[in-house]
Amino acid sequence: MSGTDAHLLVFPYPAQGHMIPLLDLTHQLAIHGVTITILVTPSNLPLLEPLLSAHPSIKTLVLPFPSHPAIPPGVENVKDLPPNSFRAMMISLAQLHEPLLRWFRSHPSPPVAIVSDMFLGWTHRLACELGIRRLVFSPSGAMALSVIYSLWRYLPMRQKQNSREEDGQDEIVSFPNIPGSPNYPWWQVSPVYRSFVETKGDLDSELVKDGFLADMESWGLVINSFDELERVYLEHLRKEMGHDRVWAVGPLHRFEGEEEISGSKQRGGSSLVKVEQISSWLDARDDQKVVYVCFGSQARLPMDVMEKLAFGLEKSGIHFIWAVKESKSGHVDSMLPPGFEDRVAARGLVIRGWAPQVQILSHRAVGAFLTHCGWNSTLEGIVAGVPLLAWPMSADQFSNATLVVEELKVATRVGEGSRFVPDSDELARVLSDSISENRVIRERVEELRRVATEAIKEGGSSILELQSMHSKLATLVSPRNYL
């Protein structure tokens, strides 16, 4: 791809699972000559350091984080939010509309387009006000995004929504317009959408709804997926949005040069266990005999789930690496049972904080991945050729589990949230079986690994999609004056 003078404003949503893939995309755009400014709040600026070191040409726009009564002072990232205040982050960031408008109008060579996260739908209205284009970046896959967009377009409701809170949680929500006609019980539907239904009519709820509708009206959509993985859902999204500016450009973490900005020590945080120690531990294990366990950067597992999982690992007799969230003062969830680490010290490695997941999954010793089915983790497991053990907890993870278990057939379903939790004996059996010879799943995930690798080679589907997006961006011309 040739260089271009197109200037883009990149606006990530401040959650690790959202920021990291968008920064990976930014890296690819910068390689090919796009002029980029990244909007970030002060506390999240250090997360950009690897990218800025690799690309000194990238500028930053640092704006103060807007206050919100549900967000404690100093908290600017989803991982640090109090429980049940996720929506507050979306509402708070919308207050940046006016500061951004002033910045655009005072800039001598302002951006011709905004590339912003799907949770920042209000930036489409800003782009319209400025007479420029907005591209949605989706950190979710195409199937999950199809479900999300269907919720906000058709607004399904519970029949028992006015009765007691626990009633109606198992009511089935169907999506007949989506390929395969998936359906989910109400409790598995997006918590952002469920919150909207419960508070329907207030100003904040309407702002959230308008944001998702604005996503569907935006000029373009960029997804961290690849054509061969989710072709039918990508076509569905093109029909839903009414145009073909839907680009599947993943898996972004495997593009050439990604180690420059997102290597083992840089992808989102720090760990109490050194990367070299993890590698040495894995080097001493047999091929495909280690189970890697991780539920992502946000989920805090309830104490009963932690106990069953710990005892399941203990009874299984397998070798494992378990990445757990760091304990916080006042929290009893996500804590290991007393004495657990001592009892499994000979065959288990516990990592507190951020784990170098891409490197762990790529190691020859890892034979299965017990995952919450966050999209980044799902893609990283597939790209590494590791069979998945699916235990979705929330949000788009249930759709991702449907994709990998029922359609791609590279995963075994283990549990569902904290409502369907196998006992420790069943967990021990599943964990033990996962590193035995399961040829069907292993052959299928190895095939997808090869396809993913081809997608990001010269002439591959994701390279061609990235080139197409780049070409479209190059045709955009900034208006001479903003109104």
N, C-alpha and C positions, 0 to 999 in steps of 0.2 A: 504494500500500500504506500502510496506517495504521501508526502506531507500536505498539510492543509493549514490555512490560517484560521479555521473555525475555532472560536473560543467558547468553551463549555463551562458552565457552573455545575459542579458535582456536589450533591447534598445528600450525605449518608444519614440514615436513621441510627441513633446512638445505641445500638445493641450489637454485640460481637457477631452474631449470626447474620446480621444485615450489613454491618460495616465491612467485614473482611472480603466478601465476594465483590462488593462495589469498588473497594480499593484495588482488588485484583483487576477488575475491568478498567479502572482508571490507569493502571500501569500499562495495560495493552494499548489504550488510546494514546498515552504519552509517548510510547515507543514509536508510534506512527505519525507523530508530528502535530497532534491536536494540542492547542493551547488550553490549559486547564486551570481553573480556580476551584479550590475545595472549601466549602463552608463547614466550619467546625466550631464547637463551643470550647472554652478554655481547657476544661479538664480532659477533654478527648483529644486535644492536640498531640500529646505524646504517642498516640496510636498511629499517627501519620508519619512518624519519624523515619521508618524504613523506606516508605514510598518517596518521601521528600529527599532523602539521601540519594536514592537511585535516580531521581528526576529533579534536579535543582530548578528547572524551568517552571515547575508547578508552583502556583501561588496559593496562599491560604487567605481566607476571609474568616477572621475569628470574631464571632458575635457573642455577647453575653447571653448566658442561658436564661430564658424568661422564667420568672417565678411562677409557682403554682402551689396552692394550699396543700395539695396532697403529696408534694415532693419536697423532702427536707432540703434545706440550704446546702449547696455543695454537691448534690447528687445530679449527675448529668448523663448517666449511662443506665440502661435498663437493668443490668446485672446488680446494681446497687439500690434499686427501687424497693420500697416497702411492698408487702403483699397487696394485690388487688389495686395497684395504682398504675398499671401498664397504660391504660387509656389516658391517664393524666399526662404522660409524656407526649402523646400525640397532640393533645389540646394545647399544652404549653408551647411546643415548637411552632404552632400556628401563629403565635404572637410575633414571630420573626418576619411576618409579611411586610410591615411598614419599614423596618430597618433595611430589609433587602431591597425594597422598592427605592429607597433613598440611595442605596449603594449603586444600583443599576443606573439611576439617573445622573449620578455624579461621575461615573466611570468614563474615562476617555475612549476606551475600546471595549465596550461591555459584551458579555456572552451573547451568542446567537441562539443558545438553547440551554435548558436546564435538564440535567439528568438527576432525578431524585428518587428516593425510595418509595415503595408503594404505600407506606404509612404517612407520606407527606403529600397527599393528594391536593392539598390547597395550593401547592406550587403551580399546578396547572392554571388556576385562576390568575395567579401572579403573572405567569407567562402570557396569558391572553391579554392582561392589562398592559403588558409591555410590548405586545405584538411580536413575540418570539415563540419558539417551540418548546414543548416539554416532553421528555421521554421518561417513562416509568421504568425503574429497575426493580425486578422481582427477585428477592432472595429465595422465594418458594419456586417449586417446579411447576410445569405447565398444568398438570392434572390438579394439583392443590389450588393453583390460582384460578382455574376454571370453576372450582367449587366456591372459592371466596367471591368471585365476581357474580356467580349465580345467586348467592345469598343476598347481595346488596342490590342486584337488579330486580329480583322477584320477591324479596322480603317475606320468606315463609315464617309462619307463626306457630306457636304451640296451641293446640286446642284447649289445653287446661292452664293457660298462662295466668289466669286470674285466681287459681286455687293455690293450695299450699305449695311452698317452694319445691318440696321433693317430688310432688306430682308432675307427671309429664316429662320427666327427665329421660325416660326410655322411649318416648314417642319418636317415630321414625320420620326423618326429613329426607325426601326423595329429590333427586336431581335428574329428571328424565331428559332434559335438554343436553346433558353432557354425555359423550360417548361412554357406553357401558352402563349408563344409568345408575351411578353409585347411590347409596343411601347410608345414612348414619343416624344413630340415636341422638336426641337433642343434646345430651351432655357431652357429645363429641364434636358438636358444632363450634366454630370459632368463638372463643370467649369474648372477643371484641364485639362480635355480632350479638351474642346472647346478652351482653351488657346493654347494647343498644335497644334490644327488645324490652328489657326490664325497665329502662329509663326513657322509653320512646317519648319524644315530644320536647325534652329539654334542649337547651341551646347546644350543649356539648355533644349530645347524641346526634343532633342534626349536622353538626360540623363534621363528625366522624363519617356519617353516611355520605355527605356531600363530597368528602375526600375520596372515598372509594368510587363513587360515580364519576368524579373528575378523572380518576385513573383510566376509566374505560373510554373517556373522551379525549385522552391525550394523543399527541401526534405519533408517538412511537412507544414500543414496549420491548425491553431487553430482559432476557431470562437466562439464568445460569443453568442451562440444560443443553441437550444436543438432540438433533433431529431424530436420530435413530432410536433414542430412548423414549421420546414422548411425541412422536410425529402426529398422532391422531388428536392429541390435546392442543398442540400448537396450531393445527388447522382449525380446530374449534375456536381458539382465541382469535384467530384472524377473522373468522366470521362474526364473532361477538363484537369485535372492535370496528369492523367494517372496512378494514384496509389490510395491506400485506406488510406494514412496517412493524412486524413482530419478529424479533431476531433472537434465535437460540445460539448463544455464544460460548457455552460451557463445554467441558468442566474447566472453569476459569483457574482453579488452583493448580492445574497441570500444564498450563501454557509454558512454552519455552521462556526462561528467564524469571519464572516465579520465585525462585530461590533468592533472587536479589532483594525482594521486598517482603517475602513471607516465608522465610526459612524456619527451621525447627525452633529457633529461639525468638521468633518474631511474630508468630501468627496469633496475637491477641492477648498475651499475658505472660505471667511468670509462674514457675513451679518450684516447690520445695525440693524436688528431685531433679538433679542435673540431667540434661539430655544424654550426656556420655554414660551416665550410670544406667539409664534406661536401655541404651543400645547394648551395653555390656551384659546386662541381665538377659536381654533377648538373645544375644549371641550364644549364650550357654544353653538355650533350649532347642529341642528338636523341631524340625519343620512342621508347620501347621498344627502345633499342639498347644498353643497359647490362645486363650479367649481374652479379648480386649473388651472391657465394660466401661461405657461412658454414656451419661444421660444429658450431656450438653452443658452449656455455661449458665443457663437460667433456672432449670428445674431444681427444686429442692424436694427430694423424695421424703414422703412421710416416714416417721420412725418405724412403723410396722413393715413398710416396704423395704427399708434399709435392712431390717433384721432378717426378713425372709431371704433377701438376696444374699446377705452375708452368710447365713447358715447354708443356703444352697451352694454357694461357692465352696464353703468349708466341707460339706458332705460329698461334693462331686469328685474331689481328689485331683482336679485338673490344675494346670498352671494358668495363671491369669494376671492381667494388669487391670486395676480398677481405679479410674479417675473419679474422685469425689470432690464435691464443692468444699471449699474452706469453711470451717465452722465459724459462725458469727455469734457474738455475745447475745444471749437471750434466745437463741435458736436451738431446739432439740432435734429438729429434723436434719437429715443428711449427716447424722453422726453414726459412727460405727459402733457395734456392740462391744462392751468391755472385753479386752483380751483377744479380740478377733485377729489383730495383726500378728500377735505373738504366736498364735496357734497355726497360722498359715504362712509363717515367715519363710519356710523352705521352698514354697512354690507360688507365693503371691506377692505382687508388688503394688502398693497403694500410692497413688499420686494425688496430692492435695493441690487444688488450684488448676491452672491451665496445663493441659497435656499436649505434647507435640504429636498430635493425632495422625497427621499425614505420614510422618516418619514411622510411627508405631505400626500403622496398618500396612505400610509398604514392606515391613520386615518379613522375611521368609518364615519366621517362627509363628506368626499370627495366623490362626486357622479359622477364627470366627469372631464376629463383632456383635456384642449385645448393645443395642442402640435404641435411643428414644425416637429415632426416625426423623430428627431434624434434617432439613434438606441438605445442608452442607455435609453433615455426617453421612447421610445416605449416599450422596455422590462420591464422597471420599472412600467409602467402603467399596462401592462398585468399581471405581477406578483402580483401586488396589487389588481387585479380584478376590475379595474376602466375603464369604457367605455371611448373611446378616441374621441376627436374632432380633425380631421386631417387637419392641415394647413402647408403643406411642403413648405419650403422656398428655398432650394438649395441642391446641391450634391446628396447623396444617399437618401435624405428624400422623394423624389418623388417615388422611388421604395418601400420604407418602407410604404408609404401611400397606394400604390397599394396593398401591402400584407395585411395590416390591414383592409382596406375598402372593397376590392373586393374579397379577398380570405378567410381571417380569419373572416371577418364580425364582428369585434369588434369596429369599428370606423365609424363615420359619416364625410364625406368630407365637410369642411367649406370654404376653400379658397386655392389658389395656388400661392405662391410667392406674389409679389407685383403687378402682372398683373391681377389676378382675385381675387378681394377683395370685399366681400359682403358689402352692405351699413349698417349703424348702426341699422336700423330697422330689417333687415334680421338677423344680428348678434344677436340682442336682442332676436328674436324668437328662433334661434338655441340654444342659451345659456339657455333660459328658458325651452325649450323642453328637453334638455340634462339631467336635473335632475327630469324629470317626469318618469313615469313607462315605460321604454322601455325594455320589458321582453326579447325579442330576443337577443339584444346586451348584456344585463346584464347576461343572462344565459350563453351565449357563452364565455364571458370574464371570468366568474366565472369557467367555465369548463377548460379554458386554465390556469387559476391560479392554479387549482388543479393539472393539468398535469405538470406544471412547478415545483411545489413543489415536486411531485413524482420523477422528473428527477434528483433532487439533493439529494435524500435520498439513503441510502445504497441499491445497486442493481438497482438504477435508471439509465436511459440512459446516463446522463452527468457524473455520477460517473464512469460508465463503460468506457466511452470515456477518462476520465482523467486517469484512471488506464491503459488503452491501451497506451496512450501517454507516461505515466511514464515508462511503461515496455520497450517501444521502445527506450526511452532516455537512460535507464539503460544499453542497449546493446552497446551504442556508446563508443568507446575507443579513447582517444586523441592520435594523432600521436606523436611519440617520439621526432621528430624534425620538425620544420617548415622550409620550403625551404627559 
